[in-house]
């Protein structure tokens, strides 16, 4: 009776390990980008829950927003990426920014993020 071996060869194992390594490396580049995006969304949500935010001037609102981002170590959002426009009794704050991270050689990972939040007296009703 002849027995055949079954399983993965060394070369097959090395190839699987290489593919897994590439995905782990890409994850190490992408996860911080999304972590920062969720920090931006959280800061916007906190701004909307702040009482009297709709009566503040735009400069003060932006300063409060960037203070919250500073605490979260979100440093890819610049003042030029934040738009604040008057709408009704409050404001609409829009954050639109892009993050570019080098991947391998001349390949980059680019993430484009956009978040919007209504800042008004009744912000909890939106």
LUMMIMI-567792 format. One line per field, with one value per atom (N, C-alpha, C): x, y, z; residue number from 0; atom name; residue in one letter. Coordinates in Angstrom, 3 decimals, padded with zeros to 6 digits. Example, Ala and Ser with C-alpha at 12.3 -4.5 7.8 and 13.67 -1.06 7.14 Angstrom:
# LUMMIMI-567792
u	c(013.190 | 012.300 | 013.200 | 012.850 | 013.670 | 012.900)
v	c(-005.690 | -004.500 | -003.300 | -002.250 | -001.060 | 000.030)
w	c(007.800 | 007.800 | 007.800 | 007.080 | 007.140 | 007.870)
pos	c(0 | 0 | 0 | 1 | 1 | 1)
site	c(N | CA | C | N | CA | C)
code	c(A | A | A | S | S | S)
This chain:
# LUMMIMI-567792
u	c(000.823 | 000.000 | 000.881 | 000.684 | 001.500 | 000.788 | 001.497 | 000.917 | 001.442 | 000.538 | 000.957 | 000.817 | 001.739 | 001.686 | 000.798 | 000.106 | -000.695 | -000.346 | -000.433 | -000.087 | 000.556 | 001.038 | 001.605 | 003.126 | 003.656 | 005.111 | 005.721 | 007.000 | 007.703 | 007.506 | 007.571 | 007.378 | 005.947 | 004.982 | 003.592 | 003.405 | 004.038 | 003.954 | 004.584 | 005.715 | 006.381 | 005.508 | 004.861 | 003.974 | 002.778 | 002.176 | 001.046 | 001.505 | 002.659 | 003.214 | 003.481 | 003.977 | 004.235 | 002.933 | 001.900 | 000.609 | 000.028 | 000.075 | -000.419 | 000.402 | 001.701 | 002.564 | 002.222 | 001.917 | 001.533 | 000.240 | -000.741 | -001.998 | -001.824 | -000.973 | -000.705 | -000.022 | 000.925 | 001.626 | 000.656 | -000.252 | -001.246 | -002.177 | -002.542 | -003.386 | -002.712 | -001.396 | -000.661 | -000.667 | -000.842 | -000.913 | -002.332 | -003.325 | -004.715 | -005.416 | -005.170 | -005.885 | -005.705 | -004.502 | -004.392 | -005.188 | -005.329 | -006.111 | -007.574 | -008.122 | -009.513 | -009.694 | -008.696 | -008.751 | -008.862 | -008.103 | -008.178 | -009.547 | -010.090 | -011.408 | -012.478 | -012.407 | -013.383 | -013.186 | -011.956 | -011.712 | -012.351 | -012.289 | -012.930 | -014.438 | -015.018 | -016.464 | -016.872 | -016.072 | -016.368 | -016.294 | -015.293 | -015.176 | -016.370 | -016.825 | -018.009 | -019.247 | -019.387 | -020.535 | -020.512 | -019.338 | -019.214 | -019.538 | -019.127 | -019.432 | -020.943 | -021.631 | -023.076 | -023.815 | -023.234 | -023.885 | -023.542 | -022.627 | -022.236 | -023.346 | -023.723 | -024.812 | -024.322 | -025.155 | -024.854 | -023.888 | -023.611 | -022.649 | -023.170 | -024.474 | -025.013 | -024.940 | -024.692 | -024.565 | -023.108 | -022.170 | -020.761 | -020.358 | -019.272 | -018.783 | -017.981 | -017.885 | -017.239 | -015.797 | -015.041 | -013.646 | -013.578 | -014.445 | -014.442 | -014.891 | -015.849 | -016.298 | -015.153 | -014.437 | -013.310 | -012.201 | -011.941 | -010.913 | -011.277 | -012.542 | -012.996 | -012.863 | -013.152 | -013.026 | -011.573 | -010.667 | -009.255 | -008.647 | -009.158 | -008.701 | -009.068 | -010.257 | -010.670 | -009.812 | -009.479 | -008.628 | -007.214 | -006.723 | -005.378 | -005.274 | -006.324 | -006.351 | -006.301 | -006.916 | -006.978 | -005.782 | -004.820 | -003.638 | -004.019 | -005.058 | -005.457 | -004.801 | -003.723 | -002.966 | -003.018 | -003.842 | -003.970 | -005.051 | -005.900 | -006.960 | -006.395 | -006.443 | -005.935 | -007.120 | -006.908 | -008.009 | -008.651 | -007.876 | -008.450 | -009.420 | -009.363 | -010.249 | -011.590 | -011.747 | -012.964 | -013.779 | -015.021 | -015.943 | -017.096 | -017.468 | -018.555 | -019.503 | -020.727 | -021.685 | -022.949 | -023.504 | -024.717 | -025.891 | -026.703 | -027.907 | -028.992 | -029.989 | -031.098 | -030.626 | -030.940 | -030.586 | -029.207 | -028.496 | -027.194 | -026.203 | -025.310 | -024.266 | -024.228 | -023.603 | -023.249 | -021.731 | -021.099 | -019.640 | -019.292 | -018.464 | -018.027 | -016.512 | -016.045 | -014.605 | -014.318 | -013.524 | -013.209 | -011.691 | -011.060 | -009.598 | -009.128 | -007.850 | -007.238 | -005.965 | -005.737 | -004.533 | -003.793 | -002.504 | -001.676 | -000.531 | -000.415 | 000.648 | 001.449 | 002.777 | 003.574 | 003.383 | 003.303 | 003.115 | 004.406 | 004.665 | 005.875 | 006.439 | 007.685 | 008.379 | 007.573 | 007.081 | 006.342 | 004.824 | 004.352 | 002.918 | 002.488 | 001.377 | 000.825 | -000.586 | -000.995 | -002.389 | -002.988 | -004.096 | -004.755 | -006.149 | -006.458 | -007.794 | -008.431 | -009.630 | -010.382 | -011.535 | -011.593 | -012.579 | -013.428 | -014.725 | -015.667 | -016.643 | -016.777 | -017.719 | -018.464 | -019.739 | -020.585 | -021.446 | -021.643 | -022.449 | -023.217 | -024.480 | -025.305 | -025.061 | -024.761 | -024.566 | -025.678 | -026.658 | -027.788 | -028.303 | -029.290 | -029.884 | -030.507 | -031.109 | -031.778 | -030.942 | -029.632 | -028.742 | -029.072 | -029.649 | -030.007 | -031.167 | -031.908 | -033.060 | -032.732 | -031.455 | -031.114 | -030.974)
v	c(-001.169 | 000.000 | 001.252 | 002.087 | 003.289 | 004.467 | 005.199 | 006.378 | 007.642 | 008.566 | 009.860 | 010.921 | 011.797 | 012.875 | 013.991 | 014.612 | 015.772 | 016.919 | 018.106 | 019.271 | 020.328 | 021.328 | 022.461 | 022.296 | 022.604 | 022.552 | 023.813 | 023.838 | 024.996 | 026.214 | 026.016 | 027.144 | 027.667 | 026.782 | 027.214 | 027.996 | 027.527 | 028.227 | 029.614 | 029.724 | 031.024 | 031.984 | 031.496 | 032.349 | 032.835 | 031.943 | 032.343 | 033.364 | 033.137 | 034.065 | 035.429 | 035.462 | 036.728 | 037.496 | 036.795 | 037.445 | 038.005 | 037.230 | 037.697 | 038.895 | 038.866 | 039.978 | 041.265 | 041.158 | 042.348 | 042.938 | 042.094 | 042.607 | 043.224 | 042.645 | 043.224 | 044.580 | 044.664 | 045.929 | 047.002 | 046.636 | 047.591 | 048.019 | 047.087 | 047.414 | 048.401 | 048.264 | 049.197 | 050.607 | 050.748 | 052.064 | 052.620 | 051.749 | 052.190 | 052.432 | 051.612 | 051.712 | 053.082 | 053.674 | 055.012 | 056.086 | 055.923 | 056.890 | 056.850 | 055.659 | 055.528 | 055.882 | 055.620 | 056.010 | 057.533 | 058.228 | 059.690 | 060.166 | 059.512 | 059.876 | 059.719 | 058.644 | 058.450 | 059.481 | 059.945 | 061.025 | 062.325 | 062.577 | 063.766 | 063.680 | 062.510 | 062.344 | 062.509 | 061.996 | 062.127 | 063.593 | 064.322 | 065.743 | 066.528 | 066.207 | 066.872 | 066.573 | 065.335 | 064.951 | 065.690 | 065.786 | 066.517 | 067.996 | 068.545 | 069.959 | 070.164 | 069.219 | 069.372 | 069.268 | 068.568 | 068.397 | 069.516 | 070.381 | 071.494 | 072.539 | 072.981 | 073.960 | 075.336 | 076.043 | 077.395 | 077.477 | 076.361 | 076.381 | 077.208 | 077.256 | 077.992 | 079.502 | 079.961 | 081.398 | 081.864 | 080.959 | 081.345 | 081.815 | 082.598 | 083.017 | 081.866 | 081.845 | 080.725 | 080.461 | 081.496 | 081.298 | 080.522 | 080.847 | 080.156 | 078.696 | 078.456 | 077.081 | 076.249 | 076.806 | 076.093 | 075.848 | 076.830 | 076.648 | 075.495 | 075.414 | 074.312 | 072.968 | 072.950 | 071.723 | 071.267 | 072.192 | 071.815 | 071.461 | 072.014 | 071.588 | 070.132 | 069.745 | 068.347 | 067.419 | 067.875 | 067.059 | 066.942 | 068.003 | 067.986 | 066.917 | 066.772 | 065.758 | 064.354 | 064.180 | 062.864 | 062.594 | 063.500 | 063.369 | 063.271 | 063.957 | 063.988 | 065.208 | 064.991 | 066.122 | 066.282 | 065.521 | 065.679 | 066.670 | 067.062 | 068.026 | 069.417 | 070.229 | 071.598 | 072.569 | 073.805 | 074.787 | 074.976 | 074.815 | 074.961 | 073.828 | 072.718 | 071.579 | 071.695 | 072.694 | 072.833 | 074.006 | 073.715 | 074.750 | 074.859 | 076.086 | 076.343 | 077.308 | 076.880 | 077.767 | 077.874 | 079.055 | 079.343 | 078.686 | 077.968 | 077.354 | 077.443 | 078.236 | 078.399 | 079.020 | 078.365 | 078.882 | 078.422 | 077.684 | 077.178 | 077.169 | 076.211 | 076.072 | 074.625 | 074.463 | 073.139 | 073.136 | 072.232 | 072.119 | 070.927 | 071.168 | 070.136 | 070.014 | 068.807 | 068.520 | 067.603 | 068.082 | 067.345 | 067.357 | 066.197 | 066.158 | 064.854 | 064.864 | 063.713 | 063.345 | 062.048 | 061.544 | 060.668 | 060.915 | 060.132 | 059.526 | 058.200 | 057.476 | 056.665 | 056.704 | 055.864 | 054.390 | 053.580 | 052.140 | 051.394 | 051.209 | 050.518 | 051.292 | 051.667 | 052.398 | 053.641 | 053.698 | 054.884 | 054.698 | 053.702 | 053.482 | 054.089 | 054.809 | 055.441 | 054.933 | 055.001 | 054.770 | 056.144 | 056.438 | 057.730 | 057.502 | 058.220 | 058.163 | 059.538 | 059.610 | 060.864 | 060.745 | 061.658 | 061.573 | 062.831 | 062.646 | 063.758 | 063.487 | 064.464 | 064.353 | 065.664 | 065.582 | 066.774 | 066.651 | 067.790 | 067.782 | 069.096 | 069.007 | 070.184 | 070.650 | 071.921 | 072.516 | 073.539 | 073.178 | 074.088 | 073.913 | 074.718 | 074.612 | 073.233 | 072.699 | 071.399 | 070.339 | 070.346 | 069.404 | 067.960 | 067.691 | 066.327 | 065.803 | 066.701 | 066.301 | 065.976 | 066.134 | 065.886 | 064.414)
w	c(000.000 | 000.000 | 000.000 | -000.986 | -001.126 | -000.471 | 000.338 | 001.016 | 000.344 | 000.090 | -000.469 | 000.610 | 000.585 | 001.554 | 001.015 | 001.915 | 001.510 | 002.437 | 001.913 | 002.709 | 001.836 | 002.478 | 001.769 | 001.685 | 000.524 | 000.368 | 000.961 | 001.078 | 001.625 | 000.731 | -000.563 | -001.492 | -001.393 | -001.291 | -001.124 | 000.161 | 001.230 | 002.514 | 002.430 | 001.763 | 001.615 | 000.801 | -000.249 | -001.050 | -000.229 | 000.531 | 001.382 | 002.414 | 002.997 | 003.978 | 003.361 | 002.120 | 001.429 | 001.171 | 000.731 | 000.472 | 001.770 | 002.834 | 004.132 | 004.597 | 004.387 | 004.770 | 004.040 | 002.753 | 001.972 | 002.520 | 002.832 | 003.369 | 004.747 | 005.566 | 006.887 | 006.734 | 005.817 | 005.568 | 005.076 | 004.170 | 003.678 | 004.809 | 005.669 | 006.810 | 007.743 | 007.906 | 008.757 | 008.184 | 006.889 | 006.249 | 006.254 | 006.113 | 005.950 | 007.286 | 008.276 | 009.552 | 010.216 | 010.255 | 010.852 | 010.097 | 008.788 | 008.016 | 008.454 | 008.609 | 009.025 | 010.501 | 011.293 | 012.700 | 012.823 | 011.996 | 011.996 | 011.507 | 010.499 | 009.984 | 011.068 | 011.827 | 012.904 | 014.010 | 014.224 | 015.185 | 014.694 | 013.391 | 012.815 | 013.000 | 012.708 | 012.869 | 014.329 | 015.243 | 016.670 | 017.104 | 016.617 | 016.961 | 016.428 | 015.218 | 014.667 | 015.510 | 015.925 | 016.743 | 018.076 | 018.688 | 019.945 | 019.762 | 018.638 | 018.354 | 018.256 | 017.638 | 017.466 | 018.789 | 019.764 | 021.062 | 022.040 | 021.648 | 022.507 | 022.524 | 023.709 | 023.795 | 023.360 | 022.636 | 022.187 | 021.023 | 020.365 | 019.263 | 018.083 | 017.895 | 016.747 | 016.937 | 018.163 | 018.406 | 018.375 | 018.273 | 018.255 | 016.861 | 016.822 | 015.506 | 014.879 | 013.549 | 012.846 | 013.285 | 013.562 | 013.976 | 015.293 | 016.208 | 017.502 | 017.347 | 016.468 | 016.216 | 015.641 | 014.658 | 014.054 | 015.077 | 015.932 | 016.971 | 017.902 | 018.303 | 019.148 | 018.456 | 017.170 | 016.388 | 016.318 | 016.023 | 015.917 | 017.273 | 018.356 | 019.680 | 019.921 | 019.508 | 019.656 | 018.784 | 017.590 | 016.719 | 017.274 | 017.894 | 018.470 | 019.556 | 020.327 | 021.387 | 020.777 | 019.611 | 018.949 | 018.041 | 017.998 | 017.145 | 015.666 | 015.268 | 013.860 | 013.230 | 012.477 | 011.959 | 010.443 | 009.753 | 008.303 | 007.906 | 008.832 | 008.533 | 008.766 | 007.735 | 007.789 | 007.773 | 008.219 | 008.208 | 006.834 | 005.772 | 004.428 | 004.093 | 004.819 | 004.567 | 005.270 | 006.127 | 006.923 | 006.384 | 006.034 | 005.545 | 006.530 | 006.832 | 007.765 | 007.084 | 006.838 | 006.186 | 007.019 | 007.012 | 007.767 | 007.072 | 007.841 | 007.290 | 008.353 | 008.097 | 009.042 | 010.336 | 011.446 | 012.765 | 013.221 | 012.386 | 012.802 | 011.661 | 011.706 | 010.703 | 010.206 | 009.049 | 008.555 | 008.409 | 009.125 | 009.059 | 008.187 | 007.175 | 006.255 | 006.322 | 006.490 | 006.510 | 005.335 | 004.390 | 003.170 | 002.994 | 003.161 | 003.088 | 002.462 | 002.104 | 001.452 | 002.204 | 002.350 | 003.001 | 002.002 | 001.864 | 000.945 | 001.736 | 001.642 | 002.344 | 001.322 | 001.412 | 000.505 | 000.842 | -000.176 | 000.038 | -000.291 | -001.571 | -002.010 | -003.196 | -003.123 | -004.186 | -004.568 | -005.795 | -006.230 | -006.162 | -005.450 | -005.254 | -003.929 | -003.970 | -002.776 | -002.534 | -001.277 | -000.916 | -000.674 | -001.345 | -001.206 | -000.648 | 000.418 | 000.997 | 000.938 | 000.406 | 000.358 | 001.342 | 002.296 | 003.357 | 003.373 | 003.629 | 003.683 | 004.819 | 005.709 | 006.821 | 006.941 | 007.291 | 007.407 | 008.649 | 009.341 | 010.547 | 010.652 | 011.043 | 011.276 | 012.707 | 012.865 | 014.184 | 014.386 | 015.195 | 015.422 | 016.833 | 017.199 | 018.527 | 018.737 | 017.673 | 017.742 | 017.045 | 017.283 | 016.562 | 016.887 | 018.044 | 018.381 | 017.559 | 016.877 | 016.083 | 014.650 | 014.237 | 012.842 | 012.626)
pos	c(0 | 0 | 0 | 1 | 1 | 1 | 2 | 2 | 2 | 3 | 3 | 3 | 4 | 4 | 4 | 5 | 5 | 5 | 6 | 6 | 6 | 7 | 7 | 7 | 8 | 8 | 8 | 9 | 9 | 9 | 10 | 10 | 10 | 11 | 11 | 11 | 12 | 12 | 12 | 13 | 13 | 13 | 14 | 14 | 14 | 15 | 15 | 15 | 16 | 16 | 16 | 17 | 17 | 17 | 18 | 18 | 18 | 19 | 19 | 19 | 20 | 20 | 20 | 21 | 21 | 21 | 22 | 22 | 22 | 23 | 23 | 23 | 24 | 24 | 24 | 25 | 25 | 25 | 26 | 26 | 26 | 27 | 27 | 27 | 28 | 28 | 28 | 29 | 29 | 29 | 30 | 30 | 30 | 31 | 31 | 31 | 32 | 32 | 32 | 33 | 33 | 33 | 34 | 34 | 34 | 35 | 35 | 35 | 36 | 36 | 36 | 37 | 37 | 37 | 38 | 38 | 38 | 39 | 39 | 39 | 40 | 40 | 40 | 41 | 41 | 41 | 42 | 42 | 42 | 43 | 43 | 43 | 44 | 44 | 44 | 45 | 45 | 45 | 46 | 46 | 46 | 47 | 47 | 47 | 48 | 48 | 48 | 49 | 49 | 49 | 50 | 50 | 50 | 51 | 51 | 51 | 52 | 52 | 52 | 53 | 53 | 53 | 54 | 54 | 54 | 55 | 55 | 55 | 56 | 56 | 56 | 57 | 57 | 57 | 58 | 58 | 58 | 59 | 59 | 59 | 60 | 60 | 60 | 61 | 61 | 61 | 62 | 62 | 62 | 63 | 63 | 63 | 64 | 64 | 64 | 65 | 65 | 65 | 66 | 66 | 66 | 67 | 67 | 67 | 68 | 68 | 68 | 69 | 69 | 69 | 70 | 70 | 70 | 71 | 71 | 71 | 72 | 72 | 72 | 73 | 73 | 73 | 74 | 74 | 74 | 75 | 75 | 75 | 76 | 76 | 76 | 77 | 77 | 77 | 78 | 78 | 78 | 79 | 79 | 79 | 80 | 80 | 80 | 81 | 81 | 81 | 82 | 82 | 82 | 83 | 83 | 83 | 84 | 84 | 84 | 85 | 85 | 85 | 86 | 86 | 86 | 87 | 87 | 87 | 88 | 88 | 88 | 89 | 89 | 89 | 90 | 90 | 90 | 91 | 91 | 91 | 92 | 92 | 92 | 93 | 93 | 93 | 94 | 94 | 94 | 95 | 95 | 95 | 96 | 96 | 96 | 97 | 97 | 97 | 98 | 98 | 98 | 99 | 99 | 99 | 100 | 100 | 100 | 101 | 101 | 101 | 102 | 102 | 102 | 103 | 103 | 103 | 104 | 104 | 104 | 105 | 105 | 105 | 106 | 106 | 106 | 107 | 107 | 107 | 108 | 108 | 108 | 109 | 109 | 109 | 110 | 110 | 110 | 111 | 111 | 111 | 112 | 112 | 112 | 113 | 113 | 113 | 114 | 114 | 114 | 115 | 115 | 115 | 116 | 116 | 116 | 117 | 117 | 117 | 118 | 118 | 118 | 119 | 119 | 119 | 120 | 120 | 120 | 121 | 121 | 121 | 122 | 122 | 122 | 123 | 123 | 123 | 124 | 124 | 124 | 125 | 125 | 125)
site	c(N | CA | C | N | CA | C | N | CA | C | N | CA | C | N | CA | C | N | CA | C | N | CA | C | N | CA | C | N | CA | C | N | CA | C | N | CA | C | N | CA | C | N | CA | C | N | CA | C | N | CA | C | N | CA | C | N | CA | C | N | CA | C | N | CA | C | N | CA | C | N | CA | C | N | CA | C | N | CA | C | N | CA | C | N | CA | C | N | CA | C | N | CA | C | N | CA | C | N | CA | C | N | CA | C | N | CA | C | N | CA | C | N | CA | C | N | CA | C | N | CA | C | N | CA | C | N | CA | C | N | CA | C | N | CA | C | N | CA | C | N | CA | C | N | CA | C | N | CA | C | N | CA | C | N | CA | C | N | CA | C | N | CA | C | N | CA | C | N | CA | C | N | CA | C | N | CA | C | N | CA | C | N | CA | C | N | CA | C | N | CA | C | N | CA | C | N | CA | C | N | CA | C | N | CA | C | N | CA | C | N | CA | C | N | CA | C | N | CA | C | N | CA | C | N | CA | C | N | CA | C | N | CA | C | N | CA | C | N | CA | C | N | CA | C | N | CA | C | N | CA | C | N | CA | C | N | CA | C | N | CA | C | N | CA | C | N | CA | C | N | CA | C | N | CA | C | N | CA | C | N | CA | C | N | CA | C | N | CA | C | N | CA | C | N | CA | C | N | CA | C | N | CA | C | N | CA | C | N | CA | C | N | CA | C | N | CA | C | N | CA | C | N | CA | C | N | CA | C | N | CA | C | N | CA | C | N | CA | C | N | CA | C | N | CA | C | N | CA | C | N | CA | C | N | CA | C | N | CA | C | N | CA | C | N | CA | C | N | CA | C | N | CA | C | N | CA | C | N | CA | C | N | CA | C | N | CA | C | N | CA | C | N | CA | C | N | CA | C | N | CA | C | N | CA | C | N | CA | C | N | CA | C | N | CA | C | N | CA | C | N | CA | C | N | CA | C | N | CA | C | N | CA | C | N | CA | C | N | CA | C)
code	c(X | X | X | X | X | X | X | X | X | X | X | X | X | X | X | X | X | X | X | X | X | X | X | X | X | X | X | X | X | X | X | X | X | X | X | X | X | X | X | X | X | X | X | X | X | X | X | X | X | X | X | X | X | X | X | X | X | X | X | X | X | X | X | X | X | X | X | X | X | X | X | X | X | X | X | X | X | X | X | X | X | X | X | X | X | X | X | X | X | X | X | X | X | X | X | X | X | X | X | X | X | X | X | X | X | X | X | X | X | X | X | X | X | X | X | X | X | X | X | X | X | X | X | X | X | X | X | X | X | X | X | X | X | X | X | X | X | X | X | X | X | X | X | X | X | X | X | X | X | X | X | X | X | X | X | X | X | X | X | X | X | X | X | X | X | X | X | X | X | X | X | X | X | X | X | X | X | X | X | X | X | X | X | X | X | X | X | X | X | X | X | X | X | X | X | X | X | X | X | X | X | X | X | X | X | X | X | X | X | X | X | X | X | X | X | X | X | X | X | X | X | X | X | X | X | X | X | X | X | X | X | X | X | X | X | X | X | X | X | X | X | X | X | X | X | X | X | X | X | X | X | X | X | X | X | X | X | X | X | X | X | X | X | X | X | X | X | X | X | X | X | X | X | X | X | X | X | X | X | X | X | X | X | X | X | X | X | X | X | X | X | X | X | X | X | X | X | X | X | X | X | X | X | X | X | X | X | X | X | X | X | X | X | X | X | X | X | X | X | X | X | X | X | X | X | X | X | X | X | X | X | X | X | X | X | X | X | X | X | X | X | X | X | X | X | X | X | X | X | X | X | X | X | X | X | X | X | X | X | X | X | X | X | X | X | X | X | X | X | X | X | X | X | X | X | X | X | X)
